[in-house]
Amino acid sequence: MRGLATRGRHPLGGPDRGGQLAQGGLGAVGEHPVVTAPKGALGHLVGGAGAVEGIITILSLYHGIVPATMNLTDLDPRVQLDVVAGEPRKVELTAAISNSFGFGGHNTALLFTPA
């Protein structure tokens, strides 16, 4: 099973989040989850970010193409995740998760699968 997880802010939410994500819930997506962060391409959409990320996640699942994380050139070697950078990647996806974390503890995780 392959999966996609999107993050809205820093590709991994901060320098120490890569290991936490790899050891935590991201492994539930599959054996080899693919990670991307659309904020670098979209800018800050404030309250609309979660909706747009959900749409990106659905389109990635539908077309089997994971968009690249923009402006990511030097991934921390401690991050043991497959972060898509540089170019979009064609991947066979069976599920996709969109994680959105907002100010004041407004957190959402949406799981999408093909219909």
C-alpha positions as CSV (number, residue, x, y, z in Angstrom):
1,M,0.0,0.0,0.0
2,R,1.3,3.4,-0.9
3,G,-0.1,6.6,0.6
4,L,0.3,10.4,0.4
5,A,0.4,12.8,3.3
6,T,0.2,16.5,2.8
7,R,1.4,19.2,5.3
8,G,0.5,22.8,5.1
9,R,3.4,24.6,6.7
10,H,7.1,23.6,6.9
11,P,7.4,20.3,4.9
12,L,7.4,18.4,8.2
13,G,6.2,21.0,10.7
14,G,9.6,21.8,12.1
15,P,13.1,20.4,12.2
16,D,12.3,17.7,14.7
17,R,9.0,16.6,13.3
18,G,10.4,14.2,10.7
19,G,11.4,11.5,13.1
20,Q,8.2,12.0,15.1
21,L,6.0,11.6,12.0
22,A,8.0,8.6,10.8
23,Q,7.6,6.9,14.2
24,G,4.0,8.1,14.8
25,G,0.8,8.0,12.8
26,L,2.3,8.5,9.3
27,G,3.3,4.8,9.2
28,A,-0.4,4.0,9.2
29,V,-0.7,5.3,5.7
30,G,1.3,2.4,4.4
31,E,4.8,0.9,4.2
32,H,6.2,3.8,2.2
33,P,4.2,7.0,2.6
34,V,5.0,9.9,0.2
35,V,5.0,13.4,1.8
36,T,4.5,16.8,0.2
37,A,3.8,20.3,1.5
38,P,1.9,22.6,-0.8
39,K,2.3,25.9,1.1
40,G,5.5,26.8,-0.7
41,A,3.6,26.9,-3.9
42,L,0.4,28.4,-2.6
43,G,1.5,30.8,0.1
44,H,-0.5,31.2,3.3
45,L,-4.2,30.8,2.7
46,V,-5.1,31.2,6.4
47,G,-8.5,29.6,7.0
48,G,-8.8,28.3,3.4
49,A,-5.6,26.3,3.5
50,G,-7.2,23.1,4.7
51,A,-9.8,23.1,2.0
52,V,-7.3,23.7,-0.8
53,E,-5.0,21.0,0.7
54,G,-7.9,18.6,0.7
55,I,-8.6,19.4,-3.0
56,I,-4.9,18.8,-3.8
57,T,-5.0,15.5,-1.9
58,I,-8.0,14.3,-3.8
59,L,-6.5,15.3,-7.2
60,S,-3.3,13.6,-6.3
61,L,-5.2,10.4,-5.5
62,Y,-7.3,10.7,-8.6
63,H,-4.4,11.4,-11.1
64,G,-1.7,9.5,-9.2
65,I,0.7,12.5,-9.2
66,V,2.1,13.9,-6.1
67,P,3.1,17.6,-6.4
68,A,6.6,18.5,-5.3
69,T,7.3,20.5,-2.2
70,M,8.5,23.8,-3.6
71,N,11.8,25.4,-2.4
72,L,13.0,22.3,-0.6
73,T,16.6,21.9,-1.6
74,D,18.4,20.6,1.6
75,L,16.3,18.1,3.5
76,D,17.6,17.3,7.0
77,P,19.3,13.9,6.8
78,R,17.6,13.0,10.1
79,V,14.3,13.0,8.3
80,Q,13.5,9.4,7.3
81,L,10.5,10.2,5.1
82,D,10.1,10.2,1.3
83,V,9.5,13.9,0.8
84,V,8.7,14.8,-2.9
85,A,10.9,17.7,-3.9
86,G,12.0,19.2,-7.2
87,E,9.5,17.6,-9.6
88,P,6.0,16.1,-9.2
89,R,6.1,12.3,-8.9
90,K,3.8,9.7,-10.5
91,V,2.8,7.2,-7.8
92,E,0.1,4.5,-7.5
93,L,-1.9,5.7,-4.5
94,T,-4.5,3.6,-2.6
95,A,-5.1,6.2,0.1
96,A,-4.2,9.8,0.9
97,I,-4.2,11.9,4.1
98,S,-4.4,15.6,4.4
99,N,-3.2,17.0,7.7
100,S,-3.9,20.7,8.6
101,F,-2.8,22.4,11.7
102,G,-4.0,25.9,12.5
103,F,-3.7,28.5,15.2
104,G,-5.4,27.9,18.5
105,G,-5.4,24.1,18.1
106,H,-7.5,23.8,15.1
107,N,-6.3,20.5,13.7
108,T,-7.8,18.3,11.0
109,A,-6.7,15.0,9.4
110,L,-8.8,13.8,6.4
111,L,-8.3,10.3,4.9
112,F,-9.3,9.9,1.2
113,T,-9.6,6.6,-0.8
114,P,-10.8,6.0,-4.3
115,A,-14.5,5.7,-4.7
